[in-house]
Amino acid sequence: MQILAALFFEGLDLRQLPGGATHIDLTGIQFSAPAPGPPPVTCSPHLIVMVRCPSEHSGQAVLEVVFTREGEQLARNVQPLAVEPGRFGYRLVRAELEFAELGMIEAACRIDQGPATVVPYTLLPPAPDAP
């Protein structure tokens, strides 16, 4: 299996088209977000990992996502992947990430210990209060 894309996002909508095709509409794709308040804070950004299963593959694999900051592991998610050979699929990953300070974390996504697709996520200063 292969990772096609891995993105942090806010919303997901699936819709069927005539002929059996499924479209995935993602909204709020993001690589950064304002902190909900001054650090320390806990954030739970949503991550989607989209995969392709070649027709000659068994359709069974393991997805691992490791969240790190400056090489230190913050969280890890491991889950089975079952995708029909010749088809596409996705998995949702959500981790509670503690930020002692503002800055960037990285989500390293890999299937069956293969090469990693790394997605950054930066926590920015809190938005100023609206008047």
C-alpha positions in Angstrom: 0.0 0.0 0.0 1.0 3.6 -0.6 0.3 6.9 1.1 -1.1 9.3 -1.4 -1.6 12.2 1.0 -1.6 13.1 4.7 -3.1 16.4 5.8 -4.4 18.1 8.9 -8.0 19.3 8.3 -11.2 20.6 9.9 -14.1 18.9 7.9 -14.8 15.8 5.8 -17.7 15.1 3.6 -18.2 12.0 1.4 -20.5 12.0 -1.6 -21.4 9.3 -4.1 -21.5 10.2 -7.8 -23.4 8.4 -10.5 -21.5 5.3 -11.6 -20.3 4.4 -8.1 -17.4 6.9 -7.7 -17.0 8.5 -4.2 -15.7 12.0 -3.8 -14.0 13.2 -0.6 -14.4 16.8 0.2 -12.0 18.2 2.7 -12.3 21.6 4.3 -10.0 23.6 6.5 -6.7 22.1 5.3 -4.1 23.5 7.7 -0.5 23.4 8.6 -0.8 25.8 11.5 -3.4 27.1 13.9 -3.7 29.6 16.7 -3.4 28.2 20.2 -6.7 28.1 22.1 -4.9 30.1 24.9 -1.5 30.7 26.3 0.7 27.6 26.7 0.7 25.0 28.1 -2.3 23.8 26.1 -3.6 20.6 24.7 -4.7 20.4 21.0 -6.3 17.6 19.0 -5.9 18.4 15.3 -7.5 15.9 12.9 -5.2 14.1 10.4 -6.4 12.2 7.4 -4.1 9.7 5.7 -5.2 8.7 2.1 -3.9 5.4 0.7 -3.9 3.4 -2.5 -3.9 -0.4 -2.5 -2.4 -1.9 -5.7 -4.4 -4.7 -7.3 -1.7 -7.3 -6.5 -1.6 -6.4 -2.8 -3.3 -8.4 -0.1 -5.3 -5.4 1.1 -4.1 -5.7 4.7 -1.5 -3.5 6.3 -0.7 -1.4 9.4 -0.7 2.4 9.5 1.6 4.0 12.1 1.6 7.7 12.9 4.3 9.1 15.3 3.9 12.7 16.5 7.3 14.3 17.4 8.7 17.7 18.4 12.4 18.2 17.9 12.9 14.4 17.8 11.0 13.7 21.0 7.9 11.4 20.6 4.7 13.0 21.9 2.1 10.5 20.7 1.8 7.4 18.6 -1.2 5.8 16.8 -1.1 2.4 15.2 -4.1 1.0 13.4 -4.9 -1.8 10.9 -5.6 -0.9 7.3 -8.0 -3.0 5.2 -8.4 -1.6 1.7 -9.8 -3.7 -1.2 -7.0 -4.4 -3.7 -7.2 -1.9 -6.6 -9.0 0.7 -4.5 -8.4 3.7 -2.4 -9.1 4.3 1.3 -8.4 6.6 4.2 -7.9 6.6 7.9 -8.5 9.3 10.4 -6.0 10.0 13.2 -6.5 12.2 16.2 -4.0 12.6 19.0 -4.1 14.8 22.0 -0.9 16.8 21.8 0.4 18.8 24.7 2.2 22.0 23.8 4.4 23.3 26.7 5.3 26.1 24.3 4.3 27.4 20.9 6.0 25.7 17.9 5.9 22.9 15.4 5.3 19.2 15.7 5.6 16.6 12.9 3.4 13.6 12.1 5.4 10.9 10.5 3.0 8.5 8.7 4.1 5.1 7.4 2.6 1.8 6.3 4.2 -1.4 7.3 7.4 0.3 8.4 7.9 1.8 4.9 9.1 5.3 4.1 7.5 8.1 6.1 5.3 10.9 4.8 5.9 13.8 7.3 3.3 16.5 7.9 4.1 19.6 10.0 1.7 21.3 12.3 2.6 24.6 14.0 0.9 26.1 17.0 0.8 29.9 16.7 0.2 32.6 19.3 -3.4 32.8 20.4 -5.6 35.1 18.4 -6.2 38.5 20.0 -9.6 38.9 21.6 -12.1 40.3 19.1 -13.5 43.8 20.1 
